[in-house]
Amino acid sequence: MSEIHDFNDVPHRIRSGSAAFQKGIYHLFIQRYYGTADLFTSVIRLYQCLFQLCLTYLLLDSTFSIDSGDIRLKRLTKLCADPKRPTRREIDPAAVVNHSTFEEHGKWQGFPPSHPLHLGSVKSLGFLQSIVDARHNLIYRPFMLDRLWEDCTLMDLLENRPTTEEVEGVYRQFVSEVFSWYSEYEPKRQDAVKEYLATLTLQDLPDHPRHDVPPVGPAYFLEHVFMIYEDIRDSRPTETLLLTYARMLNGDNYALLADLKKYRNNLLTVDAVNFACITGRMANK
């Protein structure tokens, strides 16, 4: 990966989006099947599910530019070689986005109407906006002031939160839209790649420009959802980011990990055969 000072390299953003999506799947799985003790944990986890999904949509939207000038938090830049000019080798693009980007009048309002991911992105934003104030209220705001119940807006906010079933529904809608995007985008891309390769010679290859080929898209995203990563630091298993994230939070809970893999495959409506037809990888990891 080149150390350029922008965060809009399409393959890098798609890889980052696949990681955000897998974290969202984990939290949705826990919310759906392992339950919560009270509404506090439910609201926080549902918010996290929706934030990760909206972040995934945003990272897949190559028309939305992430500006490195928006990185103002010292905790993100203090370890960079040049804190005033962070590179995407040092900071993942997902770390630059916060909830304000998704507010009602935020910088990103979803995919344009012509894109296959439009409807789901707008619906996910709406759900996130309906729960974000409840999340903030729970974490930051006193329950009531001056002993007046009228001051407690939390009760109204909790009534308007999306349900677990609705959140799972927008995840399934996202998956359906990604496959629709694949059907529309990938054949054209493959034809363009063939035309591109037909123009190459051994003499041209080192200097031939790459900008005349459509960038990677939905197939690349799906492939990375199932990408197997090797841990080079210690002895953790070689596995998908989804399972590594779950193992980090639950230890070696093998029953949970097995159920999570099944849930992921069900959510993505794939089995090992039809997924391999798209990406060349198997869905058993």
C-alpha positions as CSV (number, residue, x, y, z in Angstrom):
1,M,0.0,0.0,0.0
2,S,1.5,3.3,-1.0
3,E,1.9,6.0,1.7
4,I,-0.2,8.6,0.0
5,H,-1.9,11.3,2.1
6,D,-5.5,10.5,1.3
7,F,-8.0,7.9,2.4
8,N,-9.9,7.3,-0.9
9,D,-8.0,4.4,-2.4
10,V,-11.0,2.1,-3.4
11,P,-9.5,-1.3,-2.6
12,H,-8.4,0.0,0.8
13,R,-11.8,1.4,1.6
14,I,-13.5,-1.8,0.5
15,R,-11.2,-3.8,2.8
16,S,-12.0,-1.4,5.6
17,G,-15.7,-1.7,4.9
18,S,-15.6,-5.5,5.0
19,A,-14.0,-5.3,8.5
20,A,-16.7,-2.8,9.7
21,F,-19.4,-5.1,8.3
22,Q,-18.0,-8.1,10.1
23,K,-17.9,-6.2,13.4
24,G,-21.6,-5.3,12.8
25,I,-22.5,-9.0,12.1
26,Y,-20.9,-10.0,15.5
27,H,-22.9,-7.4,17.5
28,L,-26.1,-8.3,15.6
29,F,-25.6,-12.0,16.3
30,I,-25.0,-11.3,20.1
31,Q,-28.1,-9.1,20.2
32,R,-30.2,-11.5,18.3
33,Y,-29.4,-14.8,20.1
34,Y,-27.6,-14.1,23.3
35,G,-29.9,-11.4,24.6
36,T,-29.3,-8.5,26.9
37,A,-29.8,-7.8,30.5
38,D,-31.7,-4.5,30.1
39,L,-32.4,-1.8,27.6
40,F,-29.1,0.0,28.3
41,T,-27.1,-2.8,26.7
42,S,-29.7,-3.3,24.0
43,V,-29.6,0.3,22.9
44,I,-25.8,0.5,22.9
45,R,-25.5,-2.7,20.9
46,L,-28.2,-1.8,18.4
47,Y,-26.5,1.6,17.9
48,Q,-23.2,-0.2,17.3
49,C,-24.9,-2.5,14.7
50,L,-26.3,0.4,12.8
51,F,-23.2,2.5,13.0
52,Q,-21.1,-0.3,11.6
53,L,-23.6,-0.8,8.8
54,C,-23.7,2.9,7.9
55,L,-19.9,3.0,8.0
56,T,-19.8,0.0,5.6
57,Y,-22.1,1.7,3.2
58,L,-20.1,4.9,3.3
59,L,-16.8,3.2,2.7
60,L,-18.3,1.5,-0.3
61,D,-19.4,4.8,-1.7
62,S,-16.4,5.9,-3.8
63,T,-18.1,9.2,-4.7
64,F,-17.8,10.3,-1.1
65,S,-14.4,11.7,-0.4
66,I,-12.8,11.2,3.0
67,D,-10.7,14.3,3.8
68,S,-7.5,13.7,5.8
69,G,-8.0,17.2,7.0
70,D,-10.9,15.9,9.1
71,I,-8.5,14.0,11.3
72,R,-8.1,16.2,14.3
73,L,-8.0,13.8,17.1
74,K,-4.5,13.6,18.6
75,R,-5.1,10.0,19.6
76,L,-5.2,9.1,15.9
77,T,-2.3,11.1,14.8
78,K,0.2,11.1,17.6
79,L,1.8,7.9,16.5
80,C,2.1,8.9,12.9
81,A,5.5,9.7,11.4
82,D,4.2,13.2,10.6
83,P,1.1,13.9,12.8
84,K,0.1,16.8,10.5
85,R,0.1,14.5,7.4
86,P,-1.2,11.1,8.4
87,T,-1.1,8.4,5.8
88,R,-3.6,5.6,5.2
89,R,-0.8,3.1,6.1
90,E,-1.0,4.6,9.6
91,I,-4.7,5.3,10.0
92,D,-7.5,3.2,8.6
93,P,-10.2,5.3,6.8
94,A,-12.9,3.8,9.1
95,A,-11.2,5.5,12.1
96,V,-11.8,8.9,10.5
97,V,-15.6,8.7,10.5
98,N,-17.7,9.4,13.5
99,H,-21.5,9.6,14.2
100,S,-21.7,13.2,13.2
101,T,-21.1,12.2,9.6
102,F,-24.4,10.3,9.7
103,E,-26.6,12.9,11.3
104,E,-29.7,14.2,9.7
105,H,-27.7,17.1,8.1
106,G,-24.4,15.3,8.2
107,K,-21.8,15.1,5.4
108,W,-23.1,11.8,4.0
109,Q,-26.7,11.2,3.2
110,G,-26.5,7.8,1.6
111,F,-25.9,6.5,-1.9
112,P,-27.5,8.4,-4.8
113,P,-30.9,7.1,-6.0
114,S,-29.5,5.5,-9.1
115,H,-27.2,3.2,-7.1
116,P,-28.3,-0.4,-6.1
117,L,-27.2,0.4,-2.5
118,H,-29.4,3.6,-2.2
119,L,-32.5,2.3,-0.4
120,G,-30.7,0.4,2.2
121,S,-28.2,3.1,2.9
122,V,-31.0,5.7,3.5
123,K,-33.0,3.3,5.7
124,S,-30.0,2.4,7.8
125,L,-29.2,6.1,8.3
126,G,-32.8,6.6,9.4
127,F,-32.6,3.9,12.0
128,L,-29.2,5.2,13.2
129,Q,-30.6,8.7,13.6
130,S,-33.6,7.3,15.6
131,I,-31.4,5.6,18.2
132,V,-28.3,7.9,18.4
133,D,-30.0,10.3,20.8
134,A,-31.0,7.5,23.1
135,R,-27.5,6.2,23.1
136,H,-26.0,9.7,23.9
137,N,-28.7,10.2,26.6
138,L,-27.8,6.9,28.2
139,I,-24.1,7.5,28.2
140,Y,-23.7,11.2,28.8
141,R,-26.9,12.8,30.2
142,P,-28.3,12.8,33.7
143,F,-31.6,10.8,34.1
144,M,-33.5,13.9,35.2
145,L,-32.8,17.4,36.3
146,D,-34.6,19.4,39.2
147,R,-36.6,16.3,40.1
148,L,-38.9,16.8,37.1
149,W,-39.9,13.8,35.0
150,E,-40.7,16.0,32.1
151,D,-37.0,16.7,31.7
152,C,-36.3,13.0,31.1
153,T,-36.5,12.6,27.3
154,L,-35.0,9.1,27.5
155,M,-38.4,7.5,28.0
156,D,-39.6,8.9,24.7
157,L,-36.3,8.1,22.9
158,L,-36.5,4.5,24.0
159,E,-40.0,4.1,22.6
160,N,-38.7,5.2,19.1
161,R,-35.7,2.9,18.9
162,P,-35.6,0.3,16.1
163,T,-36.2,-3.3,17.0
164,T,-33.6,-6.1,16.7
165,E,-35.7,-7.6,13.9
166,E,-35.7,-4.2,12.0
167,V,-32.0,-3.9,12.3
168,E,-31.5,-7.5,11.1
169,G,-33.8,-6.6,8.2
170,V,-31.6,-3.8,7.0
171,Y,-28.5,-6.1,7.2
172,R,-30.3,-8.5,5.0
173,Q,-31.3,-5.7,2.7
174,F,-27.7,-4.6,2.5
175,V,-26.7,-8.2,1.5
176,S,-29.4,-8.3,-1.2
177,E,-28.3,-5.0,-2.6
178,V,-24.6,-6.0,-2.7
179,F,-25.6,-9.0,-4.8
180,S,-27.7,-6.8,-7.0
181,W,-24.7,-4.4,-7.3
182,Y,-22.6,-7.4,-8.2
183,S,-24.9,-8.5,-11.0
184,E,-24.9,-5.0,-12.4
185,Y,-21.3,-4.1,-12.0
186,E,-19.1,-7.1,-12.2
187,P,-19.9,-8.3,-15.8
188,K,-19.1,-4.8,-17.1
189,R,-15.9,-4.7,-15.1
190,Q,-14.8,-8.1,-16.4
191,D,-15.4,-7.0,-20.0
192,A,-13.3,-3.9,-19.3
193,V,-10.6,-6.0,-17.8
194,K,-10.4,-8.2,-20.8
195,E,-10.2,-5.2,-23.1
196,Y,-7.5,-3.8,-20.9
197,L,-5.5,-6.9,-20.9
198,A,-5.8,-7.2,-24.7
199,T,-3.9,-3.9,-25.1
200,L,-0.9,-4.9,-23.0
201,T,2.4,-6.1,-24.3
202,L,5.5,-7.1,-22.3
203,Q,7.0,-3.8,-23.2
204,D,4.0,-1.8,-22.1
205,L,3.4,-3.7,-18.8
206,P,5.7,-1.8,-16.4
207,D,4.3,1.6,-17.4
208,H,0.8,0.9,-18.5
209,P,-1.7,3.1,-16.6
210,R,-4.2,1.3,-14.4
211,H,-6.9,4.0,-14.4
212,D,-8.6,2.7,-17.5
213,V,-9.9,-0.3,-15.6
214,P,-13.0,0.0,-13.5
215,P,-12.0,-0.3,-9.8
216,V,-12.8,-3.3,-7.7
217,G,-16.3,-3.5,-6.3
218,P,-18.8,-5.9,-4.8
219,A,-16.9,-9.1,-5.5
220,Y,-13.9,-7.7,-3.8
221,F,-16.0,-6.8,-0.8
222,L,-17.6,-10.3,-0.6
223,E,-14.2,-11.9,-0.9
224,H,-12.8,-10.0,2.0
225,V,-15.8,-10.8,4.2
226,F,-14.5,-14.3,4.0
227,M,-10.8,-13.5,3.8
228,I,-8.5,-15.6,6.1
229,Y,-5.9,-13.6,7.9
230,E,-2.8,-14.9,9.5
231,D,-1.8,-13.5,12.9
232,I,1.9,-12.6,12.7
233,R,2.2,-11.4,16.3
234,D,1.3,-14.4,18.4
235,S,-0.4,-17.8,18.3
236,R,-4.0,-16.8,17.7
237,P,-5.7,-18.9,15.0
238,T,-5.6,-18.0,11.3
239,E,-9.2,-17.1,10.6
240,T,-11.6,-14.4,9.4
241,L,-11.7,-11.0,11.0
242,L,-15.2,-11.8,12.3
243,L,-14.0,-14.8,14.3
244,T,-10.9,-13.0,15.5
245,Y,-13.1,-10.2,16.8
246,A,-15.5,-12.6,18.5
247,R,-12.6,-14.6,20.0
248,M,-11.1,-11.4,21.4
249,L,-14.3,-10.6,23.2
250,N,-15.4,-14.1,24.2
251,G,-12.2,-16.2,24.4
252,D,-12.2,-19.7,23.0
253,N,-16.0,-20.2,23.2
254,Y,-16.2,-22.8,20.4
255,A,-20.0,-23.2,20.5
256,L,-20.4,-19.4,20.1
257,L,-17.9,-19.2,17.3
258,A,-19.5,-22.1,15.4
259,D,-23.0,-20.5,15.8
260,L,-21.6,-17.2,14.6
261,K,-20.2,-18.7,11.4
262,K,-23.6,-20.3,10.7
263,Y,-25.3,-17.0,11.4
264,R,-23.0,-15.1,9.0
265,N,-23.6,-17.6,6.2
266,N,-27.3,-17.5,6.8
267,L,-27.3,-13.7,6.9
268,L,-25.4,-13.6,3.6
269,T,-27.7,-16.2,2.1
270,V,-24.7,-18.2,0.9
271,D,-23.4,-21.7,1.1
272,A,-19.9,-23.0,0.2
273,V,-20.9,-23.7,-3.4
274,N,-22.6,-20.6,-4.6
275,F,-20.2,-18.3,-2.7
276,A,-17.3,-20.0,-4.3
277,C,-18.9,-19.3,-7.7
278,I,-18.6,-15.6,-7.0
279,T,-15.3,-15.2,-5.2
280,G,-13.4,-18.4,-5.6
281,R,-13.4,-18.9,-1.8
282,M,-15.3,-21.2,0.5
283,A,-17.6,-20.0,3.2
284,N,-16.5,-22.5,5.8
285,K,-13.9,-20.2,7.6
